[in-house]
């Protein structure tokens, strides 16, 4: 459930269902999120299909490299034309542990509805690192 600033989304209230399907194969992580978004217009017809996926190789307990894919196909019942869809592929490096976790990467859009180049830097802190 989200309450959005109108400069970010066209509707103030939106929601998403974000199941996570993952598989850990030794040093490899395979993760898929078949994400469904809604802005509560049109009932079931308003559901948007915006999946994401990640393939990561864990170099050790602290470092991982990954390829991520983020997509936006539009309404589940009738996808928008490819030149309006959102498709971005990312190269990502993660570092876990210590005081701060860091995820950084570069994304390249390859469809008409995507940004050509996007950079990300996510910083997070685990407040209870012994819980893992």
C-alpha positions as CSV (number, residue, x, y, z in Angstrom):
1,X,0.0,0.0,0.0
2,X,1.5,3.4,-1.0
3,X,0.7,7.0,-0.5
4,X,2.5,8.9,-3.3
5,X,3.6,12.4,-4.1
6,X,1.8,13.4,-7.3
7,X,5.0,14.4,-9.0
8,X,6.1,10.7,-8.7
9,X,2.8,8.9,-9.5
10,X,-0.4,10.1,-11.3
11,X,-2.5,8.7,-8.4
12,X,-2.1,9.5,-4.7
13,X,-3.0,5.9,-3.5
14,X,-1.6,2.8,-5.2
15,X,-0.7,-0.7,-4.1
16,X,1.4,-3.7,-5.3
17,X,1.5,-7.4,-4.7
18,X,5.1,-8.4,-4.8
19,X,5.6,-12.1,-4.4
20,X,9.3,-13.3,-4.2
21,X,10.2,-16.6,-5.8
22,X,13.9,-17.4,-5.0
23,X,16.3,-20.2,-5.3
24,X,19.8,-20.4,-3.7
25,X,22.1,-22.7,-5.6
26,X,25.4,-22.7,-3.7
27,X,26.9,-19.3,-4.7
28,X,24.1,-18.4,-7.1
29,X,20.8,-16.7,-6.2
30,X,17.9,-16.7,-8.7
31,X,15.1,-14.4,-7.8
32,X,11.9,-13.5,-9.7
33,X,9.2,-11.0,-8.6
34,X,5.9,-11.3,-10.7
35,X,4.8,-7.9,-9.5
36,X,1.2,-6.7,-9.9
37,X,0.5,-2.9,-9.4
38,X,-2.8,-1.1,-9.1
39,X,-4.0,2.5,-8.8
40,X,-7.5,1.3,-8.0
41,X,-9.0,2.4,-11.3
42,X,-10.9,-0.2,-13.4
43,X,-10.9,-3.0,-10.8
44,X,-9.1,-6.1,-12.0
45,X,-8.8,-4.4,-15.5
46,X,-6.5,-1.8,-13.8
47,X,-3.8,-4.4,-12.7
48,X,-0.4,-3.6,-14.2
49,X,2.2,-6.4,-14.7
50,X,5.7,-5.0,-13.7
51,X,8.0,-8.0,-13.0
52,X,11.6,-8.0,-11.9
53,X,14.3,-10.6,-11.8
54,X,17.8,-11.0,-10.4
55,X,20.6,-13.5,-10.9
56,X,23.4,-13.0,-8.4
57,X,26.8,-14.6,-7.9
58,X,28.0,-14.4,-4.2
59,X,31.8,-14.0,-4.4
60,X,31.9,-14.5,-0.6
61,X,29.8,-13.6,2.4
62,X,30.2,-9.9,1.9
63,X,30.3,-9.3,-1.9
64,X,28.0,-10.2,-4.7
65,X,27.7,-9.3,-8.4
66,X,24.3,-9.4,-10.1
67,X,22.3,-8.8,-13.3
68,X,18.8,-7.4,-12.7
69,X,15.9,-6.9,-15.0
70,X,13.0,-4.5,-14.4
71,X,10.0,-4.5,-16.7
72,X,6.7,-2.7,-17.1
73,X,4.3,-4.3,-19.6
74,X,1.2,-2.3,-18.8
75,X,-2.3,-3.7,-18.1
76,X,-2.3,-7.4,-17.4
77,X,-5.3,-7.9,-19.7
78,X,-3.7,-6.1,-22.7
79,X,0.0,-5.2,-22.7
80,X,0.9,-1.8,-24.2
81,X,3.0,-1.8,-27.5
82,X,6.7,-2.5,-27.0
83,X,7.7,1.1,-27.7
84,X,5.7,2.2,-24.6
85,X,6.9,-0.6,-22.3
86,X,9.5,-0.3,-19.7
87,X,12.6,-2.6,-19.9
88,X,15.8,-2.0,-18.1
89,X,18.8,-4.3,-17.5
90,X,21.2,-3.6,-14.6
91,X,24.7,-4.5,-13.6
92,X,24.9,-4.4,-9.8
93,X,27.5,-4.9,-7.0
94,X,26.4,-5.5,-3.4
95,X,28.5,-5.3,-0.2
96,X,27.0,-6.6,3.0
97,X,28.2,-6.3,6.6
98,X,29.9,-3.9,8.9
99,X,28.2,-0.7,9.7
100,X,26.5,-0.2,6.3
101,X,25.2,-2.4,3.4
102,X,25.8,-0.9,-0.1
103,X,24.1,-1.8,-3.4
104,X,25.2,0.2,-6.4
105,X,24.7,-0.3,-10.1
106,X,24.0,1.0,-13.6
107,X,20.9,0.3,-15.6
108,X,20.4,0.5,-19.3
109,X,16.9,0.9,-20.8
110,X,16.2,-0.9,-24.1
111,X,12.6,0.0,-24.8
112,X,10.8,3.2,-25.7
113,X,9.3,3.6,-22.2
114,X,12.5,3.3,-20.3
115,X,15.3,5.7,-19.3
116,X,18.4,5.2,-21.4
117,X,20.8,5.2,-18.4
118,X,20.1,5.1,-14.7
119,X,22.5,4.9,-11.8
120,X,21.6,3.7,-8.3
121,X,23.2,3.8,-4.9
122,X,21.3,2.2,-2.0
123,X,22.6,2.4,1.6
124,X,21.0,0.3,4.3
125,X,21.7,-0.6,7.9
126,X,20.7,-3.8,9.7
127,X,19.7,-2.7,13.2
128,X,19.9,-6.3,14.4
129,X,22.7,-8.0,12.5
130,X,22.8,-11.0,14.9
131,X,19.3,-12.0,13.9
132,X,20.6,-13.6,10.7
